[in-house]
Amino acid sequence: MKASVFLQEVKKAGIRTIAGVPDSTLKQFCDAVCLDGQKQFRHYVTANEGAAVGLATGVYLAEKSPCLVYLQNSGLGNIINPLASIANGEVYGIPMLFVVGWRGEPGTKDEPQHAYQGKVTCELLEVMDVAYAVIDAATTGQQLEEIFAQAARQLADGRQYAIVVKKGTFEKECAFVWENGYELVREQALRTILEQVYSDSYIVSTTGKISRELYEQSDALFGGHDRLFMTVGGMGHASMIACGMAQADEHRKIVCVDGDGAVMMHMGALAFLAKQAPKNFLHIVINNAAHESVGSMPTGYSGQTFSQVAAACGYQNTCLVRTEEELKAALVDASGRQELSMIEVMVRLDSRADLGRPKESARQNRMDFMEAYHQGKREA
Ligand SMILES: Cc1ncc(C[n+]2csc(CCOP(=O)(O)OP(=O)(O)O)c2C)c(N)n1
């Protein structure tokens, strides 16, 4: 199915605003929305999926027309509260159409973080009182029209409707391509970070390719990755995991390697961290102004200010770097300080096509990490 054809159905349904957080299953859909260039649709990439439900509610109040909210099924967790407590028919009855990328569909091969979420995706929609249809590459134009007719009936009744999209549904059309203007290659920056911090710190890394690159680079440099905890799911929560560890033992150095999209998703963590001010915490934000891991869609934020936000929240030491030399100097400087620090690293939109994935199960990774951490504690 062509995403452009799908978008024509969206337009026929009277929807003029599209908001959400990108997903690789929806890559072609997201590209088509970006290529529209705000002509047929107003488009917003929101901080998280729940925020998109908020935005859709406001648009409906002001314009009386429903919005489309797109999300990976992981984002269902983020929409549950505004869906149940604002949009649901027993509360305000706000119509909206969800387009949900189905990762971890039972019977398909996918990453461990999608296994459970994939299994309960349809049940979750049912329990949230959202009628839905599932589409795939074989869905015909006529079937799609029928699905949109069903959706229209639900929306007219102040209810929500979800179209659950299986992997491979949308065929490749024209990709949305852009550059952010930065030069540092993320994988090289991560290697430099590992060289500086791996031997005396424990690293908590964010969802997506940052973790996959750290995993491979750690193996290449040190022959293992036991000091690396990869937050493979739960996007946006790596810094709170790292904070929990840093608060538990002030003698262990904790480094959180975050992404800009992930920080955006739960940015309140910066204010919380600043209040706790763990002295043994280095927060590194790898900023490419995009959700690179799922197709490089720009985030809803205008670029290079996470270090400024962190400073305004109360981080004691913050800096922004654009080159390898600046990064090395910032790492040396941060390691000599005993204060909550942030290094924001501006990187280009790049990743290797042959980038691998963790070989062990998530549980095994967690056990190896804990073993290394507690072994380190015994030796200290
Ligand atoms: C709640 C939730 N929504 C969406 C996703 C899909 N997702 C995985 S990685 C990623 C992009 C992360 O962007 P960023 O933190 O900027 O790192 P980058 O990929 O650019 O290195 C997204 C949107 C997810 N895993 N969880």
The ligand as a Gaussian input file, in Angstrom:
#p B3LYP/6-31G(d) Opt

LIG

1 1
 C        7.416000       5.171000      23.702000
 C        8.158000       4.941000      22.432000
 N        7.841000       5.638000      21.338000
 C        8.516000       5.451000      20.182000
 C        9.512000       4.537000      20.101000
 C       10.237000       4.250000      18.786000
 N       11.627000       4.735000      18.849000
 C       12.684000       3.924000      19.087000
 S       14.149000       4.692000      19.022000
 C       13.395000       6.152000      18.628000
 C       14.185000       7.384000      18.301000
 C       15.064000       7.848000      19.400000
 O       15.523000       9.140000      19.063000
 P       16.746000       9.769000      19.824000
 O       16.623000       9.560000      21.271000
 O       16.893000      11.176000      19.356000
 O       17.986000       8.890000      19.339000
 P       18.533000       8.664000      17.840000
 O       17.755000       7.534000      17.302000
 O       18.328000       9.937000      17.075000
 O       19.973000       8.361000      18.042000
 C       12.002000       6.016000      18.567000
 C       11.035000       7.114000      18.274000
 C        9.811000       3.809000      21.279000
 N       10.791000       2.887000      21.319000
 N        9.125000       4.033000      22.407000

